[in-house]
Amino acid sequence: MQPDQEIVDRWSRSAPFWEKHRDIIRQMFAPITDALVEDAQIGSGQTVLDVGTGSGEPALTLADLVGAKGKVNAIDPIPGMVEGARREADRLGLENVQFDVAFADHLPFTAGTFDAAVSRLGAMFFPAPVDAVREILRVLKPGRKLALAVWSFAERNPFHSVLSEVMDRHVQPPPLAPDALEAFRFAPPGKLLEVFSQAGVTAPSERLLEFKIQTDHPVEAYWLFRREMSEKIREKLKELPAQQQAAVDRDALKALAPYYTGSGMSFPGEVLIVSGIKPHPAKGE
Ligand SMILES: C[S@@+](CC[C@H](N)C(=O)[O-])C[C@H]1O[C@@H](n2cnc3c(N)ncnc32)[C@H](O)[C@@H]1O
């Protein structure tokens, strides 16, 4: 199976849950969107690209920000994700955002279209990240910025790690291939930065964003939400007999309890924001 097909299968199964939980996802990752807006220098009236938009973020938030004189184009390879994002844009009556099915390394736009480009938590799943960043550069205007957000290390993101530790205790995790297309692929500092350099980005830079992942859930509801959202948790639970599933539930609730504040869940979170500029053509080009 080609890596692209694996990704399509994996994210297609997740699409209904990402649509169902869209509002929580938007709330949880809003600080990442704010950082991308800042680093890609996005403002009113601009034409902006969102790569790997999933159920429509940050594209839908950006559509508000760029306003009626601006435009947001967003792509994702999963038809189910794109259809869900279009439904939300229609519901909100947004006319300045368009969602298309595409992979990051084959963007359906002409060269030099965009004032800025972003991707929130998508780059880890690009099978050929240098090609993808080159392709994003192609569709950016010279001198404009791209900014991609990727997870820092799993253990610094307990919203993920406390539950993956519980699952791993019950179901032996398969060994990970080097550079596997998984959430923490670009956690090592400098790794995505090197991709930017190889792709020809000018002035590539990286910063660590520390933020809080917050939801209004009580512990039990948060666990139910994560059971649906995470493909890994869903798949592993399917393998277990009912009695062991009940043991997982107990362990998960115990592991999550310290992150309940009394009014909701709050986890420390860390992502890397990697950004840079599309070079101007050399004289004579
Ligand atoms: C973790 S989700 C992030 C979704 C959204 N950006 C957000 O922050 O809510 C990762 C997304 O990357 C998309 N993706 C996977 N491979 C991709 C590729 N080669 N090109 C573009 N997007 C891809 C997936 O379909 C999925 O929707």
PDBQT file of the ligand as one rigid body, heavy atoms in Angstrom, charges set to zero:
ROOT
HETATM    1  C1  LIG A 301      -4.466  16.262  12.788  1.00  0.00    +0.000 C 
HETATM    2  S1  LIG A 301      -5.470  16.612  11.399  1.00  0.00    +0.000 S 
HETATM    3  C2  LIG A 301      -5.481  18.386  11.471  1.00  0.00    +0.000 C 
HETATM    4  C3  LIG A 301      -6.702  18.980  10.870  1.00  0.00    +0.000 C 
HETATM    5  C4  LIG A 301      -6.855  20.499  11.023  1.00  0.00    +0.000 C 
HETATM    6  N1  LIG A 301      -5.790  21.219  10.365  1.00  0.00    +0.000 N 
HETATM    7  C5  LIG A 301      -6.943  20.913  12.468  1.00  0.00    +0.000 C 
HETATM    8  O1  LIG A 301      -5.962  21.409  13.017  1.00  0.00    +0.000 OA
HETATM    9  O2  LIG A 301      -8.022  20.734  13.073  1.00  0.00    +0.000 OA
HETATM   10  C6  LIG A 301      -4.372  16.279  10.043  1.00  0.00    +0.000 C 
HETATM   11  C7  LIG A 301      -4.993  16.485   8.686  1.00  0.00    +0.000 C 
HETATM   12  O3  LIG A 301      -3.947  16.355   7.690  1.00  0.00    +0.000 OA
HETATM   13  C8  LIG A 301      -4.520  15.784   6.549  1.00  0.00    +0.000 C 
HETATM   14  N2  LIG A 301      -3.474  15.204   5.670  1.00  0.00    +0.000 N 
HETATM   15  C9  LIG A 301      -2.935  13.985   5.735  1.00  0.00    +0.000 A 
HETATM   16  N3  LIG A 301      -2.061  13.810   4.727  1.00  0.00    +0.000 NA
HETATM   17  C10 LIG A 301      -2.061  14.933   4.007  1.00  0.00    +0.000 A 
HETATM   18  C11 LIG A 301      -1.376  15.349   2.825  1.00  0.00    +0.000 A 
HETATM   19  N4  LIG A 301      -0.494  14.564   2.200  1.00  0.00    +0.000 N 
HETATM   20  N5  LIG A 301      -1.636  16.587   2.346  1.00  0.00    +0.000 NA
HETATM   21  C12 LIG A 301      -2.496  17.408   2.985  1.00  0.00    +0.000 A 
HETATM   22  N6  LIG A 301      -3.169  17.063   4.105  1.00  0.00    +0.000 NA
HETATM   23  C13 LIG A 301      -2.952  15.850   4.610  1.00  0.00    +0.000 A 
HETATM   24  C14 LIG A 301      -5.465  14.721   7.119  1.00  0.00    +0.000 C 
HETATM   25  O4  LIG A 301      -6.432  14.308   6.182  1.00  0.00    +0.000 OA
HETATM   26  C15 LIG A 301      -6.053  15.455   8.329  1.00  0.00    +0.000 C 
HETATM   27  O5  LIG A 301      -7.275  16.087   8.000  1.00  0.00    +0.000 OA
ENDROOT
TORSDOF 0
